[in-house]
Amino acid sequence: MSDKKNWPLWEVFIRSKQGLHHKHVGSLHAPDEEMAIENARDVYTRRMEGVSIWVIESSNIHASSPDEKDIMYDPSNDKIYRHPTFYDIPDEIGHM
């Protein structure tokens, strides 16, 4: 894969100093995962924003289609215990 035209596309996720989870920050092309991490560091953490970098080859990401949202999410609507709208929250709790 020395030809740059054939380098795979990598998705880059950065965990910031404040956060506990990684956020998608962009994409880049690289010949392998080591170079993808190095390039991600150079491109997406120039101001010391991150403490951890994840890269994943775009071809390994599989997602549901927005057209399938009814099939994917409707079954949860008939399980009212998943929607805590009917619980009484004490005033002492405040921020919920």
N, CA, C and O atoms as a GROMACS GRO file, in nm:
protein
  384
    1MET      N    1   0.081  -0.121   0.000
    1MET     CA    2   0.000   0.000   0.000
    1MET      C    3   0.085   0.126   0.000
    1MET      O    4   0.052   0.223   0.067
    2SER      N    5   0.192   0.124  -0.073
    2SER     CA    6   0.277   0.242  -0.076
    2SER      C    7   0.218   0.354  -0.161
    2SER      O    8   0.255   0.470  -0.145
    3ASP      N    9   0.128   0.320  -0.251
    3ASP     CA   10   0.062   0.420  -0.335
    3ASP      C   11  -0.041   0.494  -0.251
    3ASP      O   12  -0.135   0.434  -0.200
    4LYS      N   13  -0.024   0.625  -0.237
    4LYS     CA   14  -0.113   0.705  -0.152
    4LYS      C   15  -0.259   0.695  -0.195
    4LYS      O   16  -0.349   0.712  -0.112
    5LYS      N   17  -0.284   0.668  -0.321
    5LYS     CA   18  -0.422   0.658  -0.368
    5LYS      C   19  -0.493   0.537  -0.308
    5LYS      O   20  -0.616   0.534  -0.303
    6ASN      N   21  -0.416   0.438  -0.264
    6ASN     CA   22  -0.474   0.316  -0.209
    6ASN      C   23  -0.475   0.313  -0.056
    6ASN      O   24  -0.517   0.213   0.002
    7TRP      N   25  -0.430   0.419   0.009
    7TRP     CA   26  -0.430   0.421   0.155
    7TRP      C   27  -0.574   0.420   0.205
    7TRP      O   28  -0.658   0.493   0.152
    8PRO      N   29  -0.604   0.340   0.307
    8PRO     CA   30  -0.740   0.337   0.359
    8PRO      C   31  -0.775   0.465   0.436
    8PRO      O   32  -0.688   0.538   0.483
    9LEU      N   33  -0.903   0.488   0.447
    9LEU     CA   34  -0.955   0.601   0.524
    9LEU      C   35  -0.972   0.556   0.669
    9LEU      O   36  -1.026   0.448   0.695
   10TRP      N   37  -0.927   0.639   0.762
   10TRP     CA   38  -0.935   0.609   0.905
   10TRP      C   39  -1.022   0.715   0.973
   10TRP      O   40  -1.010   0.833   0.943
   11GLU      N   41  -1.107   0.672   1.064
   11GLU     CA   42  -1.187   0.764   1.146
   11GLU      C   43  -1.112   0.785   1.276
   11GLU      O   44  -1.058   0.691   1.334
   12VAL      N   45  -1.108   0.911   1.322
   12VAL     CA   46  -1.028   0.948   1.437
   12VAL      C   47  -1.119   0.991   1.552
   12VAL      O   48  -1.210   1.072   1.534
   13PHE      N   49  -1.091   0.936   1.671
   13PHE     CA   50  -1.164   0.968   1.792
   13PHE      C   51  -1.064   1.015   1.897
   13PHE      O   52  -0.961   0.951   1.917
   14ILE      N   53  -1.094   1.127   1.964
   14ILE     CA   54  -1.004   1.184   2.064
   14ILE      C   55  -1.078   1.193   2.197
   14ILE      O   56  -1.195   1.233   2.202
   15ARG      N   57  -1.009   1.155   2.304
   15ARG     CA   58  -1.064   1.176   2.438
   15ARG      C   59  -0.996   1.299   2.494
   15ARG      O   60  -0.873   1.303   2.506
   16SER      N   61  -1.075   1.398   2.529
   16SER     CA   62  -1.018   1.523   2.580
   16SER      C   63  -0.980   1.507   2.727
   16SER      O   64  -1.014   1.408   2.792
   17LYS      N   65  -0.910   1.605   2.777
   17LYS     CA   66  -0.868   1.602   2.918
   17LYS      C   67  -0.989   1.607   3.010
   17LYS      O   68  -0.986   1.546   3.117
   18GLN      N   69  -1.093   1.678   2.972
   18GLN     CA   70  -1.211   1.693   3.056
   18GLN      C   71  -1.307   1.575   3.044
   18GLN      O   72  -1.380   1.544   3.138
   19GLY      N   73  -1.309   1.510   2.929
   19GLY     CA   74  -1.411   1.409   2.903
   19GLY      C   75  -1.370   1.269   2.940
   19GLY      O   76  -1.252   1.238   2.954
   20LEU      N   77  -1.471   1.183   2.955
   20LEU     CA   78  -1.448   1.043   2.984
   20LEU      C   79  -1.469   0.955   2.862
   20LEU      O   80  -1.442   0.835   2.866
   21HIS      N   81  -1.517   1.013   2.754
   21HIS     CA   82  -1.544   0.936   2.634
   21HIS      C   83  -1.473   0.999   2.514
   21HIS      O   84  -1.439   1.117   2.515
   22HIS      N   85  -1.454   0.919   2.413
   22HIS     CA   86  -1.390   0.966   2.290
   22HIS      C   87  -1.495   1.030   2.199
   22HIS      O   88  -1.610   0.985   2.194
   23LYS      N   89  -1.456   1.133   2.128
   23LYS     CA   90  -1.544   1.200   2.031
   23LYS      C   91  -1.482   1.191   1.894
   23LYS      O   92  -1.360   1.201   1.877
   24HIS      N   93  -1.568   1.170   1.794
   24HIS     CA   94  -1.520   1.167   1.657
   24HIS      C   95  -1.479   1.308   1.617
   24HIS      O   96  -1.556   1.402   1.631
   25VAL      N   97  -1.356   1.322   1.567
   25VAL     CA   98  -1.305   1.454   1.530
   25VAL      C   99  -1.277   1.468   1.382
   25VAL      O  100  -1.262   1.579   1.332
   26GLY      N  101  -1.271   1.356   1.309
   26GLY     CA  102  -1.246   1.367   1.167
   26GLY      C  103  -1.193   1.238   1.108
   26GLY      O  104  -1.197   1.132   1.171
   27SER      N  105  -1.144   1.249   0.986
   27SER     CA  106  -1.094   1.135   0.911
   27SER      C  107  -0.961   1.170   0.847
   27SER      O  108  -0.929   1.287   0.827
   28LEU      N  109  -0.884   1.066   0.815
   28LEU     CA  110  -0.759   1.088   0.743
   28LEU      C  111  -0.719   0.958   0.673
   28LEU      O  112  -0.769   0.851   0.706
   29HIS      N  113  -0.630   0.970   0.576
   29HIS     CA  114  -0.578   0.855   0.504
   29HIS      C  115  -0.439   0.822   0.559
   29HIS      O  116  -0.359   0.912   0.585
   30ALA      N  117  -0.412   0.693   0.578
   30ALA     CA  118  -0.282   0.647   0.625
   30ALA      C  119  -0.264   0.502   0.582
   30ALA      O  120  -0.362   0.430   0.562
   31PRO      N  121  -0.139   0.458   0.567
   31PRO     CA  122  -0.115   0.321   0.520
   31PRO      C  123  -0.142   0.214   0.625
   31PRO      O  124  -0.173   0.100   0.590
   32ASP      N  125  -0.131   0.250   0.756
   32ASP     CA  126  -0.155   0.151   0.862
   32ASP      C  127  -0.197   0.223   0.989
   32ASP      O  128  -0.200   0.346   0.994
   33GLU      N  129  -0.231   0.145   1.094
   33GLU     CA  130  -0.283   0.204   1.217
   33GLU      C  131  -0.179   0.288   1.291
   33GLU      O  132  -0.215   0.389   1.353
   34GLU      N  133  -0.052   0.250   1.287
   34GLU     CA  134   0.050   0.329   1.356
   34GLU      C  135   0.063   0.468   1.293
   34GLU      O  136   0.068   0.569   1.364
   35MET      N  137   0.068   0.471   1.162
   35MET     CA  138   0.078   0.600   1.093
   35MET      C  139  -0.051   0.680   1.110
   35MET      O  140  -0.047   0.803   1.119
   36ALA      N  141  -0.165   0.612   1.115
   36ALA     CA  142  -0.292   0.682   1.137
   36ALA      C  143  -0.292   0.751   1.273
   36ALA      O  144  -0.337   0.865   1.284
   37ILE      N  145  -0.242   0.683   1.376
   37ILE     CA  146  -0.236   0.745   1.510
   37ILE      C  147  -0.139   0.863   1.510
   37ILE      O  148  -0.169   0.967   1.567
   38GLU      N  149  -0.023   0.846   1.447
   38GLU     CA  150   0.073   0.957   1.441
   38GLU      C  151   0.015   1.077   1.366
   38GLU      O  152   0.026   1.191   1.411
   39ASN      N  153  -0.048   1.051   1.252
   39ASN     CA  154  -0.108   1.160   1.175
   39ASN      C  155  -0.223   1.224   1.251
   39ASN      O  156  -0.238   1.346   1.248
   40ALA      N  157  -0.303   1.144   1.321
   40ALA     CA  158  -0.414   1.198   1.400
   40ALA      C  159  -0.360   1.288   1.510
   40ALA      O  160  -0.416   1.394   1.537
   41ARG      N  161  -0.252   1.246   1.574
   41ARG     CA  162  -0.190   1.329   1.678
   41ARG      C  163  -0.147   1.463   1.619
   41ARG      O  164  -0.173   1.568   1.678
   42ASP      N  165  -0.082   1.460   1.502
   42ASP     CA  166  -0.032   1.583   1.441
   42ASP      C  167  -0.144   1.674   1.392
   42ASP      O  168  -0.134   1.796   1.401
   43VAL      N  169  -0.251   1.613   1.340
   43VAL     CA  170  -0.358   1.693   1.280
   43VAL      C  171  -0.461   1.739   1.383
   43VAL      O  172  -0.505   1.854   1.378
   44TYR      N  173  -0.501   1.651   1.476
   44TYR     CA  174  -0.615   1.680   1.563
   44TYR      C  175  -0.581   1.714   1.708
   44TYR      O  176  -0.671   1.748   1.784
   45THR      N  177  -0.454   1.708   1.748
   45THR     CA  178  -0.420   1.743   1.887
   45THR      C  179  -0.306   1.843   1.891
   45THR      O  180  -0.216   1.832   1.975
   46ARG      N  181  -0.307   1.938   1.803
   46ARG     CA  182  -0.198   2.036   1.796
   46ARG      C  183  -0.189   2.124   1.920
   46ARG      O  184  -0.082   2.177   1.951
   47ARG      N  185  -0.299   2.141   1.990
   47ARG     CA  186  -0.300   2.229   2.107
   47ARG      C  187  -0.312   2.150   2.237
   47ARG      O  188  -0.366   2.200   2.336
   48MET      N  189  -0.262   2.026   2.237
   48MET     CA  190  -0.263   1.941   2.356
   48MET      C  191  -0.405   1.913   2.406
   48MET      O  192  -0.427   1.904   2.527
   49GLU      N  193  -0.501   1.898   2.312
   49GLU     CA  194  -0.640   1.876   2.350
   49GLU      C  195  -0.668   1.737   2.405
   49GLU      O  196  -0.759   1.720   2.486
   50GLY      N  197  -0.593   1.639   2.363
   50GLY     CA  198  -0.631   1.502   2.394
   50GLY      C  199  -0.539   1.430   2.489
   50GLY      O  200  -0.424   1.468   2.511
   51VAL      N  201  -0.595   1.321   2.547
   51VAL     CA  202  -0.516   1.231   2.630
   51VAL      C  203  -0.516   1.090   2.573
   51VAL      O  204  -0.439   1.004   2.618
   52SER      N  205  -0.602   1.065   2.473
   52SER     CA  206  -0.610   0.933   2.412
   52SER      C  207  -0.663   0.946   2.269
   52SER      O  208  -0.752   1.027   2.242
   53ILE      N  209  -0.608   0.867   2.180
   53ILE     CA  210  -0.650   0.868   2.039
   53ILE      C  211  -0.691   0.727   2.000
   53ILE      O  212  -0.620   0.631   2.027
   54TRP      N  213  -0.806   0.716   1.935
   54TRP     CA  214  -0.850   0.592   1.874
   54TRP      C  215  -0.858   0.615   1.724
   54TRP      O  216  -0.903   0.721   1.680
   55VAL      N  217  -0.816   0.518   1.645
   55VAL     CA  218  -0.838   0.520   1.501
   55VAL      C  219  -0.901   0.387   1.461
   55VAL      O  220  -0.868   0.282   1.516
   56ILE      N  221  -0.991   0.394   1.368
   56ILE     CA  222  -1.054   0.273   1.315
   56ILE      C  223  -1.070   0.289   1.165
   56ILE      O  224  -1.111   0.394   1.116
   57GLU      N  225  -1.036   0.185   1.094
   57GLU     CA  226  -1.049   0.190   0.949
   57GLU      C  227  -1.197   0.204   0.914
   57GLU      O  228  -1.281   0.128   0.962
   58SER      N  229  -1.228   0.301   0.830
   58SER     CA  230  -1.367   0.332   0.796
   58SER      C  231  -1.443   0.211   0.743
   58SER      O  232  -1.563   0.199   0.764
   59SER      N  233  -1.374   0.124   0.674
   59SER     CA  234  -1.441   0.007   0.617
   59SER      C  235  -1.489  -0.090   0.725
   59SER      O  236  -1.570  -0.178   0.696
   60ASN      N  237  -1.441  -0.075   0.848
   60ASN     CA  238  -1.482  -0.162   0.959
   60ASN      C  239  -1.599  -0.106   1.039
   60ASN      O  240  -1.642  -0.168   1.136
   61ILE      N  241  -1.651   0.009   0.999
   61ILE     CA  242  -1.765   0.068   1.068
   61ILE      C  243  -1.892   0.028   0.996
   61ILE      O  244  -1.904   0.044   0.874
   62HIS      N  245  -1.985  -0.022   1.072
   62HIS     CA  246  -2.115  -0.060   1.017
   62HIS      C  247  -2.222   0.014   1.096
   62HIS      O  248  -2.216   0.020   1.218
   63ALA      N  249  -2.319   0.069   1.026
   63ALA     CA  250  -2.420   0.151   1.091
   63ALA      C  251  -2.558   0.117   1.039
   63ALA      O  252  -2.574   0.065   0.928
   64SER      N  253  -2.657   0.148   1.120
   64SER     CA  254  -2.795   0.131   1.075
   64SER      C  255  -2.831   0.248   0.983
   64SER      O  256  -2.768   0.353   0.987
   65SER      N  257  -2.930   0.227   0.903
   65SER     CA  258  -2.976   0.330   0.811
   65SER      C  259  -3.085   0.413   0.878
   65SER      O  260  -3.169   0.358   0.949
   66PRO      N  261  -3.085   0.545   0.857
   66PRO     CA  262  -3.195   0.626   0.911
   66PRO      C  263  -3.332   0.580   0.862
   66PRO      O  264  -3.433   0.602   0.929
   67ASP      N  265  -3.336   0.515   0.746
   67ASP     CA  266  -3.463   0.464   0.694
   67ASP      C  267  -3.517   0.350   0.778
   67ASP      O  268  -3.636   0.319   0.772
   68GLU      N  269  -3.431   0.286   0.858
   68GLU     CA  270  -3.471   0.173   0.941
   68GLU      C  271  -3.500   0.214   1.085
   68GLU      O  272  -3.510   0.128   1.173
   69LYS      N  273  -3.514   0.343   1.110
   69LYS     CA  274  -3.529   0.387   1.249
   69LYS      C  275  -3.653   0.331   1.316
   69LYS      O  276  -3.650   0.300   1.435
   70ASP      N  277  -3.763   0.316   1.242
   70ASP     CA  278  -3.884   0.261   1.303
   70ASP      C  279  -3.862   0.117   1.348
   70ASP      O  280  -3.904   0.079   1.457
   71ILE      N  281  -3.798   0.038   1.266
   71ILE     CA  282  -3.771  -0.102   1.300
   71ILE      C  283  -3.676  -0.111   1.418
   71ILE      O  284  -3.692  -0.197   1.504
   72MET      N  285  -3.576  -0.022   1.422
   72MET     CA  286  -3.473  -0.028   1.525
   72MET      C  287  -3.522   0.019   1.662
   72MET      O  288  -3.482  -0.037   1.764
   73TYR      N  289  -3.608   0.123   1.665
   73TYR     CA  290  -3.637   0.188   1.791
   73TYR      C  291  -3.780   0.178   1.839
   73TYR      O  292  -3.806   0.205   1.956
   74ASP      N  293  -3.874   0.140   1.756
   74ASP     CA  294  -4.013   0.130   1.799
   74ASP      C  295  -4.037   0.028   1.910
   74ASP      O  296  -4.120   0.055   1.996
   75PRO      N  297  -3.971  -0.085   1.912
   75PRO     CA  298  -4.000  -0.182   2.018
   75PRO      C  299  -3.983  -0.126   2.159
   75PRO      O  300  -4.048  -0.174   2.252
   76SER      N  301  -3.899  -0.027   2.178
   76SER     CA  302  -3.880   0.027   2.313
   76SER      C  303  -3.996   0.114   2.359
   76SER      O  304  -4.010   0.139   2.478
   77ASN      N  305  -4.078   0.161   2.266
   77ASN     CA  306  -4.190   0.247   2.304
   77ASN      C  307  -4.296   0.174   2.385
   77ASN      O  308  -4.370   0.238   2.460
   78ASP      N  309  -4.307   0.042   2.370
   78ASP     CA  310  -4.408  -0.031   2.446
   78ASP      C  311  -4.357  -0.077   2.583
   78ASP      O  312  -4.427  -0.150   2.653
   79LYS      N  313  -4.239  -0.035   2.621
   79LYS     CA  314  -4.182  -0.070   2.752
   79LYS      C  315  -4.171   0.058   2.835
   79LYS      O  316  -4.068   0.124   2.835
   80ILE      N  317  -4.280   0.091   2.904
   80ILE     CA  318  -4.286   0.222   2.971
   80ILE      C  319  -4.182   0.238   3.080
   80ILE      O  320  -4.146   0.350   3.115
   81TYR      N  321  -4.133   0.127   3.133
   81TYR     CA  322  -4.031   0.138   3.237
   81TYR      C  323  -3.900   0.196   3.184
   81TYR      O  324  -3.814   0.236   3.262
   82ARG      N  325  -3.884   0.200   3.054
   82ARG     CA  326  -3.763   0.261   2.996
   82ARG      C  327  -3.775   0.412   2.987
   82ARG      O  328  -3.676   0.481   2.960
   83HIS      N  329  -3.894   0.463   3.008
   83HIS     CA  330  -3.919   0.607   3.002
   83HIS      C  331  -3.968   0.653   3.138
   83HIS      O  332  -4.087   0.642   3.166
   84PRO      N  333  -3.881   0.704   3.224
   84PRO     CA  334  -3.918   0.735   3.362
   84PRO      C  335  -3.999   0.864   3.376
   84PRO      O  336  -3.977   0.940   3.470
   85THR      N  337  -4.091   0.889   3.285
   85THR     CA  338  -4.170   1.012   3.292
   85THR      C  339  -4.280   1.005   3.395
   85THR      O  340  -4.336   1.109   3.430
   86PHE      N  341  -4.314   0.887   3.445
   86PHE     CA  342  -4.424   0.874   3.540
   86PHE      C  343  -4.377   0.867   3.685
   86PHE      O  344  -4.458   0.849   3.775
   87TYR      N  345  -4.245   0.882   3.709
   87TYR     CA  346  -4.193   0.880   3.845
   87TYR      C  347  -4.203   1.020   3.906
   87TYR      O  348  -4.184   1.120   3.838
   88ASP      N  349  -4.234   1.024   4.034
   88ASP     CA  350  -4.231   1.151   4.108
   88ASP      C  351  -4.091   1.170   4.162
   88ASP      O  352  -4.039   1.085   4.234
   89ILE      N  353  -4.030   1.283   4.129
   89ILE     CA  354  -3.894   1.312   4.176
   89ILE      C  355  -3.904   1.407   4.294
   89ILE      O  356  -3.964   1.514   4.283
   90PRO      N  357  -3.846   1.370   4.408
   90PRO     CA  358  -3.851   1.457   4.525
   90PRO      C  359  -3.782   1.590   4.497
   90PRO      O  360  -3.687   1.597   4.419
   91ASP      N  361  -3.830   1.695   4.560
   91ASP     CA  362  -3.774   1.829   4.540
   91ASP      C  363  -3.628   1.837   4.583
   91ASP      O  364  -3.553   1.919   4.532
   92GLU      N  365  -3.588   1.752   4.678
   92GLU     CA  366  -3.450   1.755   4.728
   92GLU      C  367  -3.349   1.719   4.618
   92GLU      O  368  -3.233   1.760   4.624
   93ILE      N  369  -3.394   1.642   4.520
   93ILE     CA  370  -3.304   1.599   4.413
   93ILE      C  371  -3.263   1.718   4.328
   93ILE      O  372  -3.145   1.734   4.298
   94GLY      N  373  -3.357   1.800   4.291
   94GLY     CA  374  -3.329   1.926   4.222
   94GLY      C  375  -3.286   1.919   4.079
   94GLY      O  376  -3.361   1.962   3.992
   95HIS      N  377  -3.171   1.867   4.050
   95HIS     CA  378  -3.110   1.879   3.917
   95HIS      C  379  -3.149   1.770   3.819
   95HIS      O  380  -3.097   1.770   3.708
   96MET      N  381  -3.234   1.679   3.854
   96MET     CA  382  -3.269   1.570   3.759
   96MET      C  383  -3.369   1.616   3.657
   96MET      O  384  -3.409   1.538   3.571
   0.00000   0.00000   0.00000
